[in-house]
Amino acid sequence: MSFDFHPDTDKQLFNIIQQLSAISTQDLKDINFRYIVKVCDFGLARTRNETTRYTTFNSTLAHTLPWTAPEILLLEDYVDKSDIYSLGIVFWELASRRVPYYEHKDDVIRTSVLAGDRLQIPESTPSGFQTIIERCWAQQPNDRPNSSYLVEMIEECIQMQIIRNIPVDARWSQNGKTVAGGNGQGNATNQLNYPHGLFVDDDQTMIIADCWNDRIVQWKMGDTMGQVVAGGKDRGNRSDQLYGPIDVLVDKETGSLIICDWQNRRVVRWSPRNGTTQGEILIDNIDCHGLFMDDQRYLYVSDYIKHEVRRYKIGDKNGIIVAGGNGKGAALNQLNSPTYAFVDQQQNVYVSDTHNHRVTKWNKGAKEGIVVAGGQGEGNALTQLSHSNGLFIDTLGNVYVADSWNNRVMRWPKGAKQGTVIVGGNGEGAGANQFNRLRGLSFDRKGNLYVVDVRNHRVHLFSIQ
């Protein structure tokens, strides 16, 4: 059973949530949403005659028990985030299609809520929406998102569903358009110098790891020049410097950049949107190459020297191995210089096993991977890859991979023994339909494809048709 918003009412939902910053409804529950997230009324419970199953033990309170935040049960002051807790319960109802605490006695509900026990979220719930529910019904009000950030979280989840649902018959223009760099190798603001990883934001803004310029560059769609948002102060290991940054992502909860500072052997976090001019070290003594953050804000880092991928909670220095970790090799429990990784909504990890010329999938908790692309030795046949790099997986399990030394991007349908070339494959060169070694790739919300063309010092956009 899937968790989804009614197609005609997600706009109403956003409007409702946005109004919560100004209105304390004190009565958010399913019967005021009619189960399709459409407002029936904002009337207070004190104006209604309800059964005790819906009404708290204190008749002066305007809340109904299954949706009541713990601070209200303790007779503390009502705050805006008490409504956010109630929304978490409503979202759980949408995910489970069940009535919360059905047939539970009032004292059992109170005891459970005050103890921090929560309803079980169905496993079929996408991890992004699961995170929203868990954040909304956090025990402490300060741990819950405010209404504006909740809107952003929901919009992001919906957009990710759109992005990941690439039509099975999708085609892309065969001639790329240069959208960043492309003015030769250099360090001017309209140039790049061996770019590697990139992150494409919701508004098509590109965040690029400009590796040999030792900087991270933000490049807005249509601009002829980029803006340095991290590093760019000569090569070095000071907190305001980078040395060969090779991948980057945006933590959308904080707006921070998380950077694989390759030659400094560290992962750092910068908050340029808040005016920060230096980074902080998240993980050190690591030979990082690729970064990925899942819907629950776990950070995944590939280590190309230890031949493994680890998952970290933000602030954790050690992490846990989720792929590889058994030394360099070609066995199914091994990796050989992994570069990029991608994590789906079930926390299955896909790895570009670069020097094994394959992509492997490591199901959550698995001790070995499954080959999902390549794995037939290095070559340029449709069954082969040559130095797999950038990686993307859609909701159908189709694999999109930057086949770097073959200068092409390939799509491997789930379970297929061979892939198809979707762009490139026209030899090494600088033409609009050519590449000179690929690294990162990404898709925007419309399904347009972005490819980092390393030795042409540019990012190319291929429009979906």
KOLSE-769736 format. One record per atom (N, C-alpha, C): residue in three letters; y, z, x. Coordinates in steps of 0.2 Angstrom, whole numbers, plus 5000, padded with zeros to 4 digits. Layout:
BEGIN
alaYZX
...
//
This chain:
BEGIN
met499450005004
met500050005000
met500650005004
ser501149965003
ser501749955007
ser502349995005
phe502750015010
phe503350045008
phe503949995008
asp504249985003
asp504849935003
asp505349954998
phe505949934999
phe506449944994
phe506449884989
his506549904982
his506649854977
his507149804979
pro506949734979
pro507349684982
pro508049684978
asp508049704972
asp508749694968
asp509149754969
thr508949804973
thr509349874973
thr509449904980
asp509249864985
asp509449894992
asp510249904993
lys510649854990
lys511349864990
lys511549924987
gln511249934981
gln511449994977
gln511250054981
leu510750054984
leu510550114988
leu511050124994
phe511250074997
phe511750085003
phe512350115000
asn512550084994
asn513150114991
asn513150184989
ile512550204987
ile512450274985
ile512450324991
ile512150304996
ile512050345002
ile512750345005
gln513150295005
gln513850295008
gln514250345004
gln514150344997
gln514550394993
gln514350464995
leu513850474998
leu513650544999
leu514150585003
ser514450545008
ser514950575012
ser515550605009
ala515650585003
ala516250604999
ala516050644993
ile515350634991
ile515150664985
ile514550714986
ser514550774984
ser513950814985
ser513650814978
thr513150784977
thr512850774970
thr512450834968
gln512150874973
gln511750934972
gln511150914967
asp510950854966
asp510450844961
asp510150774962
leu509950764968
leu509550704970
leu508850714969
lys508550674965
lys507850674964
lys507650604961
asp506950594959
asp506750534957
asp507050514950
ile507050564946
ile507250544939
ile508050524939
asn508350534944
asn509050504944
asn509050444948
phe508450414950
phe508450354954
phe508050304950
arg507650324945
arg507250284941
arg506750244945
tyr506550274951
tyr506050254955
tyr506150184958
ile506650144957
ile506850084960
ile507450094964
val507650154966
val508250174970
val508850144966
lys508950154960
lys509550134956
lys509850194953
val510450204954
val510750264951
val510750264943
cys510450324940
cys510550334933
cys511150374932
asp511250424935
asp511850464934
asp511950514940
phe512450544941
phe512650594946
phe512750654942
gly512450664936
gly512550724933
gly512150784936
leu512450844936
leu512150904939
leu511650934934
ala511150964938
ala510550994934
ala510851044929
arg511351074930
arg511551134926
arg511751104919
thr511851034918
thr512051014912
thr511450984908
arg510850994911
arg510250964908
arg509751024906
asn509351014902
asn508851064900
asn508251034903
glu507951074908
glu507351044912
glu506851104912
thr506251084913
thr505651124913
thr505751164920
thr505351224920
thr505351254927
thr505051214932
arg504651164931
arg504351124936
arg504951094940
tyr505451074937
tyr506051044940
tyr506651084942
thr506651154940
thr507151194941
thr507051254946
thr507451264950
thr507351324955
thr507351384951
phe507151434955
phe507151504952
phe507751534951
asn508351514954
asn508951534953
asn509351484948
ser509451514942
ser509751464937
ser510451444939
thr510851484943
thr511451464945
thr511551404950
leu510951384953
leu510951324957
leu510851264953
ala511151214956
ala511051144953
ala510551104956
his509951124958
his509451084961
his508851094958
thr508351044959
thr507651054957
thr507151054962
leu506751104961
leu506351134967
leu506051084972
pro505651034969
pro505250984974
pro505750954979
trp506350944977
trp506850904981
trp507350954984
thr507251014984
thr507751064986
thr507751084994
ala508251074997
ala508251095004
ala508151165006
pro507851175012
pro507651245013
pro508251295013
glu508851275016
glu509451315016
glu509651335009
ile509551295004
ile509651314997
ile509251364994
leu508551354996
leu508051404994
leu508251474997
leu508651475003
leu508851535006
leu509551565003
leu509751524998
leu510451544995
leu510951535000
glu510951495005
glu511451475009
glu511951425006
asp512451415009
asp512951365007
asp512651295006
tyr512851255001
tyr512651185000
tyr513051145005
val512751105009
val513151055013
val512950985011
asp513350935014
asp513150865013
asp512450845015
lys512250875020
lys511550855022
lys510950895018
ser511150935014
ser510650955009
ser510450895004
asp510950855003
asp510750794999
asp510350745003
ile510450745010
ile510050705014
ile509250725014
tyr509150795014
tyr508450815013
tyr508150795006
ser508550795001
ser508250774995
ser508150694995
leu508550654998
leu508350584999
leu507750575003
gly507550615008
gly506950615011
gly506350625007
ile506450665002
ile505850674997
ile505850614993
val506450584990
val506350524986
val506050464990
phe506250464997
phe505950405001
phe505150415001
trp504950485002
trp504250495002
trp503950464996
glu504250484990
glu503950454984
glu503850384984
leu504350344987
leu504350274987
leu503750254991
ala503650284997
ala503050275001
ala502450284998
ser502350344995
ser501750364992
ser501550344985
arg502050324981
arg502050314974
arg501750374971
arg501950434973
arg501650494970
arg502250544968
val502050594964
val502550644963
val502550694968
pro503050724971
pro503050774976
pro502850834973
tyr502350864977
tyr502050934976
tyr501850934969
tyr501450884967
tyr501250884960
tyr500650934959
glu500750974954
glu500351034952
glu500351094957
his500851094961
his500951154965
his501351204962
lys501251264962
lys501651314959
lys502251324963
asp502751344960
asp503451354963
asp503451394969
asp503051454969
asp503051494975
asp502751464981
val502251424979
val501851384985
val502351334988
ile502751294984
ile503251244986
ile503751284990
arg504051334988
arg504551374992
arg504251394999
thr503651424999
thr503351445005
thr503251395010
ser502951335007
ser502851275012
ser503551255015
val504051245010
val504651215013
val504951255018
leu504951325017
leu505251375021
leu504951375028
ala504251365027
ala503851365034
ala503951305038
gly504251255035
gly504351185038
gly503751145037
asp503251155033
asp502751115031
asp503051055026
arg502750995027
arg503050935023
arg502450905021
leu502650855016
leu502150815013
leu501850765018
gln501250745017
gln500950695021
gln501150625020
ile501450595025
ile501750525024
ile501150475025
pro501050435020
pro500450385021
pro500450345027
glu499850335030
glu499850295036
glu500050225036
ser500050195030
ser500350125029
ser501050125029
thr501450175030
thr502150175030
thr502350145037
pro502850095037
pro503050075043
pro503350135047
ser503250135054
ser503450185058
ser504250195057
gly504650145057
gly505350155056
gly505550195050
phe505250175044
phe505350215038
phe505050285038
gln504550295042
gln504250355043
gln504750405046
thr505050375052
thr505550415055
thr506150435051
ile506350385047
ile506850405042
ile506750465038
ile506150465035
ile505850515031
ile505850585034
glu505550585040
glu505550645044
glu506250665046
arg506650625048
arg507350645050
arg507750675044
cys507650645038
cys507950665032
cys507750735030
trp507150755031
trp506850815028
trp506750865034
ala507150855039
ala507150905045
ala507350975042
gln507051025045
gln507151095043
gln507851115044
gln508251095049
gln508951115050
gln509351065048
pro509951075044
pro510351025042
pro510650985048
asn510751015054
asn511050985059
asn510650935062
asp509950935061
asp509450885064
asp509350825059
arg509750825053
arg509650775049
arg510250725050
pro510150655049
pro510650605050
pro511250615045
asn511850605046
asn512350595041
asn512250535037
ser512650525032
ser512550475027
ser512650405031
ser513150405035
ser513350335038
ser512850315043
tyr512550365047
tyr512050345051
tyr511350325048
leu511250365042
leu510650345038
leu510650275035
val511250255033
val511350185031
val511150135037
glu511350155043
glu511250105049
glu510450105050
met510150165049
met509450175051
met509050125046
ile509250125039
ile508950095034
ile509050015035
glu509649995037
glu509849925038
glu509449905044
glu509349945049
glu509049925055
glu508249905053
cys507949955050
cys507249945048
cys507149885044
ile507649865039
ile507549805035
ile507649745039
gln508149745044
gln508249695048
gln507649675053
met507349735055
met506749725060
met506149695056
gln506149705049
gln505649675045
gln505749605045
ile506449585044
ile506549515043
ile506449475050
ile506649505056
ile506549475062
ile505849465064
arg505449515062
arg504749515064
arg504349465060
asn504649445054
asn504249405049
asn504449335051
ile504349305056
ile504449235058
ile503949195054
pro504249145051
pro503749095047
pro503249065051
val502649065049
val502049045053
val502148965055
asp502548935051
asp502648855053
asp503348845056
ala503648905058
ala504348895061
ala504348845067
arg504848815068
arg505048765073
arg505748785076
trp505848765082
trp506448775085
trp506748715088
ser507348705089
ser507648655092
ser507448645099
gln507348585102
gln507048575108
gln507548575114
asn508148565112
asn508648575117
asn509048635116
gly509048675122
gly509348745121
gly510148735122
lys510448785120
lys511248795120
lys511348855125
thr511748845130
thr511948895135
thr512448945131
val512249005130
val512649055127
val512849115132
ala512649115138
ala512849155143
ala512749125150
gly513249135154
gly513149105161
gly513149025161
gly512748995165
gly512748925165
gly513248895169
asn513648935173
asn514148905177
asn514048915185
gly513448915186
gly513148925193
gly513048995195
gln512749005200
gln512649075203
gln513249105205
gly513449165203
gly514049195206
gly514149265202
asn514749295204
asn514849355201
asn515549365197
ala515749305195
ala516349295191
ala516149315184
thr516549335179
thr516349355173
thr516049305168
asn516149235170
asn515849185167
asn515149165170
gln514949205175
gln514349185179
gln513849245178
leu513149225180
leu512649265181
leu512349255188
asn511949305190
asn511549295196
asn510849325196
tyr510449275195
tyr509749295194
tyr509649345188
pro509849335182
pro509749375176
pro509049385175
his508849445172
his508149455170
his508049475163
gly508049535161
gly507949565154
gly508549555150
leu508449545144
leu509049545139
leu508849585132
phe509349605129
phe509349635122
phe509849605118
val509649585112
val510049545107
val510149595101
asp510849615100
asp511049655095
asp511049625088
asp511149665083
asp511149635076
asp511649585075
asp512249585079
asp512749535078
asp512749475083
gln512149475086
gln511949415091
gln512349435098
thr512549495099
thr512849505105
thr512249515110
met512349485116
met511849495121
met511949545126
ile511549585128
ile511549635133
ile511149615139
ile511349595145
ile510949555150
ile510949595156
ala510349605159
ala510249635165
ala510449575171
asp511049585173
asp511249535178
asp511049555185
cys510449545187
cys510049585192
cys510449585199
trp510549525202
trp510849525208
trp511549525209
asn511849535203
asn512549565203
asn512649635202
asp512049665201
asp511949745201
asp512449765195
arg512349735189
arg512749755183
arg512349735177
ile512649765172
ile512449745165
ile513049715161
val512949655158
val513449625155
val513349615148
gln513849625144
gln513849615137
gln514149545136
trp513849505132
trp514049435131
trp514049425123
lys514649425120
lys514649405113
lys514549335111
met514249325106
met514149255104
met514749215103
gly514749155107
gly515349115106
gly515849125112
asp515749185116
asp516249195121
asp516049155127
thr516549135131
thr516449105137
thr516349145143
met516549215142
met516449265148
met516149325145
gly515749355150
gly515449425148
gly515949475150
gln515749535148
gln516049605150
gln515549645153
val515749675159
val515349725162
val515349785159
val514749815157
val514749875153
val514349935157
ala514049915163
ala513749965167
ala513649935174
gly513749975179
gly513749945186
gly514349905188
gly514149855192
gly514649805194
gly515149835199
lys514949895202
lys515449925207
lys515049925214
asp514849865216
asp514449855222
asp513749885221
arg513349865226
arg512649885226
arg512649955229
gly512250005225
gly512150075228
gly511750115223
asn511750175225
asn511350225221
asn511750285218
arg512450275219
arg512850325215
arg512750325208
ser512950375204
ser512850375197
ser513250325193
asp513750295197
asp514150235194
asp513950165196
gln513350165200
gln513150105203
gln512450085201
leu512250025201
leu511549995200
leu511349955206
tyr510749945207
tyr510449905212
tyr509849865209
gly510049805208
gly509549765205
gly509249785198
pro509649795193
pro509449805186
pro509049755184
ile508449765181
ile507949715179
ile507849715172
asp507949765168
asp507849765161
asp508349815158
val508549805151
val508949845148
val508849845140
leu508949895137
leu508949905129
leu509449945127
val509549945120
val510049985117
val509750035113
asp509850105114
asp509650155109
asp510150155104
lys509850125098
lys510350115092
lys510550185089
glu510250235090
glu510450305087
glu511050325091
thr511050315097
thr511650345101
thr512150285104
gly511950225104
gly512350175106
gly512250165114
ser511850205117
ser511750205124
ser511350155127
leu511550135133
leu511150085136
leu510550115140
ile509950095140
ile509450125144
ile509250065149
ile509250075156
ile509250025161
ile508650035166
cys508249985167
cys507849995172
cys508149975179
asp508350025183
asp508750015189
asp508250005194
trp508049945195
trp507449925199
trp507349945206
gln507849925210
gln507849945217
gln508050015219
asn508350045214
asn508450125214
asn507850165212
arg507350125209
arg506750165207
arg506850215202
arg507250195197
arg507450245192
arg507650215185
val507550255180
val507750225173
val508350275172
val508950235170
val509550275169
val509850265162
arg510250305159
arg510550295153
arg511350295154
trp511650245151
trp512350245151
trp512650245144
ser513250275143
ser513550275136
ser514150235136
pro514250175137
pro514850135138
pro515250135132
arg514950135126
arg515250135120
arg515750195119
asn515550255122
asn515950315122
asn516450315128
gly516450265132
gly516950265137
gly516650295144
thr515950305144
thr515650335150
thr515650275156
thr515850295162
thr515850255167
thr515350265172
gln514850305171
gln514250315175
gln513650335171
gly513050335174
gly512450345171
gly512150405172
glu511650425169
glu511250485170
glu510550465171
ile510150495175
ile509450475177
ile509050505172
leu508650465168
leu508150485164
leu507450495167
ile507250445171
ile506650455175
ile506750425182
asp506550465187
asp506550435194
asp505950425197
asn505950405203
asn505350385207
asn504850345203
ile505050295200
ile504650245196
ile504850175198
asp504350135199
asp504450065200
asp504450025193
cys504950035190
cys505050005183
cys505149935183
his504949905178
his505049835177
his505349815170
gly504949835165
gly505049825158
gly505149885154
leu505649885149
leu505749935144
leu505649915137
phe505449965133
phe505449955126
phe505550025122
met505850025117
met505950085113
met505650065106
asp505250105103
asp504950095097
asp505350125091
asp505150125085
asp505550145079
asp505550225079
gln505150255083
gln505250335083
gln505550355089
arg505850305093
arg506250325099
arg505850345105
tyr505250325105
tyr504850335111
tyr505050275116
leu505050295122
leu505250245127
leu504650225131
tyr504550165132
tyr503950135135
tyr504250105142
val503850115147
val504150095154
val503550065158
ser503550005160
ser503049975164
ser503149985171
asp502650005175
asp502650015182
asp502249965186
tyr502549925189
tyr502249865192
tyr501849885198
ile501949945201
ile501649965207
ile501050005205
lys501150045200
lys500550095198
lys500150055193
his500349995191
his499949955186
his499849985180
glu500350015177
glu500250055171
glu500850045166
val500750065160
val501350075155
val501350145153
arg501850185153
arg501950255151
arg502350255145
arg502250305140
arg502650315135
arg503050385136
tyr503650385135
tyr504050445136
tyr504450465130
lys504450535128
lys505050555124
lys505650555128
ile506250545125
ile506850545129
ile506950615132
gly507050625138
gly507050685141
gly506450705145
asp505950675143
asp505250685147
asp505250655153
lys505050685159
lys505050655165
lys504350625167
asn503850645163
asn503150625165
asn502850565161
gly502850575154
gly502550525150
gly501850525150
ile501550485146
ile500850475145
ile500650405146
ile500050395149
ile499850325150
ile499650295144
val499850235142
val499650205136
val499350135137
ala499350115144
ala499050045146
ala498950055153
gly498350025155
gly498250025163
gly498150095165
gly498350105172
gly498250175175
gly497650185179
asn497250125179
asn496650125183
asn496650085189
gly497250085192
gly497250045198
gly497349965197
lys497549935202
lys497649855201
lys496949825200
gly496949775196
gly496349745194
gly496349695188
ala495849665187
ala495749615181
ala495249645176
ala494949705177
ala494549725171
ala494949745165
leu494649755160
leu495049765153
leu495349835153
asn495249875158
asn495549945158
asn496049945164
gln496249885166
gln496649875172
gln497249825170
leu497749835174
leu498349785174
leu498449765182
asn498849715182
asn499049685189
asn499749665189
ser500149715191
ser500949705191
ser501149685184
pro501149735179
pro501449725172
pro502149715173
thr502449675169
thr503149665168
thr503449695161
tyr503449655156
tyr503649665150
tyr503149695145
ala503449735140
ala502949765135
ala503349765129
phe502849765123
phe503149765116
phe502649805112
val502949845108
val502549895104
val502649885097
asp502149875093
asp502249855086
asp502249925082
gln502349915075
gln502449975071
gln501950025070
gln501350005073
gln500750045073
gln500650075080
gln501150065084
gln501150095091
gln500650065095
asn500350005094
asn499949965098
asn500449935103
val500149935110
val500549915115
val500349845118
tyr500749795118
tyr500649735121
tyr500949725128
val500649705133
val500849705140
val500749635143
ser501349615146
ser501349555150
ser500949575157
asp500349555157
asp499949575163
asp500049515168
thr500649515172
thr500949455175
thr500449425180
his500149465185
his499749435190
his499049425188
asn498849445182
asn498249425179
asn498349365174
his498949345173
his499149285169
his498849285162
arg499049345159
arg498749355152
arg499249405149
val499149415142
val499449465138
val498849505135
thr498949575136
thr498349615133
thr498649665128
lys498249675123
lys498449725118
lys498049785119
trp498449845119
trp498049905119
trp498249945113
asn497749945108
asn497749985102
asn497950055104
lys498250085099
lys498550155100
lys497950205102
gly497950235108
gly497450275110
gly496850245114
ala496850175114
ala496350145117
ala496350155125
lys495750145128
lys495650155135
lys495550085139
glu495550035135
glu495549965138
glu495949925133
gly496149865136
gly496549815132
gly496049755129
ile496349715125
ile496049655122
ile496549605124
val496249545127
val496649485129
val496849455123
val497449445122
val497749405116
val498149345118
ala498149335124
ala498449265127
ala498349255134
gly498149195136
gly497949185143
gly497249215145
gly497249235151
gly496649265153
gly496149215156
gln496249155156
gln495849105158
gln496049075165
gly496349125169
gly496549105176
gly497249075176
glu497549065181
glu498249035182
glu498148965181
gly498548935176
gly498548865175
gly499048845170
asn499148775169
asn499548755164
asn499248725157
ala498548735157
ala498248715151
ala498448755145
leu498348735139
leu498548775133
leu498148845132
thr497648845136
thr497248915136
thr497448955142
gln497948935146
gln498148975152
gln498948995152
leu499049035156
leu499749055157
leu499849065165
ser500449065167
ser500649065174
ser501149115175
his501049175177
his501549235177
his501849245171
ser501549275166
ser501749295159
ser502349345160
asn502849335157
asn503449385157
asn503649405150
gly504249385148
gly504549415142
gly504049405136
leu504149455131
leu503649465126
leu503949485119
phe503649455114
phe503849475107
phe503249465103
ile503149505098
ile502549505093
ile502849505086
asp502649465082
asp502849465075
asp502349505071
thr502549515064
thr502149555060
thr501449525058
leu501349465060
leu500749435059
leu500249445065
gly500549475070
gly500149475076
gly500249415081
asn500649365079
asn500749315084
asn501149335090
val500849305096
val501149325102
val501649275104
tyr502249285106
tyr502749245109
tyr502849265117
val502749225121
val502749245128
val503149195133
ala503549215137
ala503849175142
ala503349165148
asp503049095148
asp502649075153
asp502949055159
ser503149095163
ser503749085168
ser503649025172
trp503049025176
trp503048975181
trp502848905178
asn502648905172
asn502548845168
asn503148825165
asn503648865165
asn504348845162
asn504248825155
arg503948875151
arg503948855144
arg503848925140
val503948925134
val503848985130
val503248965125
met502749005124
met502148985121
met502049035115
arg501749015109
arg501549055104
arg500849055103
trp500549115103
trp499849115102
trp499649155096
pro499449115091
pro499249145084
pro498749205085
lys498749255081
lys498249305081
lys497549285081
gly497149305086
gly496449285087
gly496349215090
ala496849175092
ala496749105094
ala496549105101
lys496249055103
lys495949045110
lys496449005114
gln496948975111
gln497448935115
gln498048945111
gly498648935115
gly499248935112
gly499648865111
thr500248865108
thr500648805108
thr501248815111
val501548765114
val502248765117
val502748755112
ile503148805111
ile503748805106
ile504348775109
val504548795115
val505048765119
val504948755126
gly505248705130
gly505048695137
gly504448655138
gly504148665144
gly503548625146
gly503748555148
asn504348545150
asn504648485152
asn504748485160
gly504448525163
gly504548525170
gly505048575172
glu505048585179
glu505648635181
glu506248595182
gly506848615180
gly507448585180
gly508048625177
ala508548595176
ala509148625173
ala509448585167
gly508948545164
gly509148505158
gly509148555152
ala509348535146
ala509448575140
ala508748585138
asn508248545140
asn507548565137
asn507148585143
gln507448615148
gln507048635154
gln507248705156
phe506748735160
phe506948795163
phe506748795171
asn507048845174
asn506848855181
asn506648935182
arg506048945180
arg505749015179
arg506049055174
leu505649085169
leu505849125164
leu505749195165
arg506149235162
arg506049315162
arg506049335155
gly506649375153
gly506649405146
gly506649345140
leu506449365134
leu506549325128
leu506649375123
ser507049355117
ser507149395112
ser507249345106
phe507249375100
phe507449345094
phe508049375090
asp508449345087
asp508949375083
asp508749385076
arg509149415071
arg508849425064
arg508749355060
lys509049305063
lys508949235059
lys508249205062
gly508049225067
gly507449195070
gly507549145076
asn508249145078
asn508449105084
asn508149135090
leu507949095095
leu507549115101
leu508049115107
tyr508049175111
tyr508449175117
tyr508049185123
val508149145128
val507749145134
val508149155140
val507949195145
val508349205151
val508049155156
asp508449105158
asp508249055163
asp508549075170
val508049105174
val508249145180
val508649105185
arg508349055187
arg508549015193
arg509148965191
asn509248955184
asn509848925182
asn510348965180
his510249035181
his510749085180
his511149075173
arg510649075168
arg510949065161
arg510449095156
val510749105150
val510349125144
val510449065139
his509849035137
his509848985132
his509649005125
leu509948975120
leu509748985113
leu509448925110
phe508948935107
phe508548885103
phe508548905096
ser508948865092
ser509048875085
ser508348865081
ile508248915076
ile507648895072
ile507848845067
gln507348805065
gln507448745061
gln507148755054
//
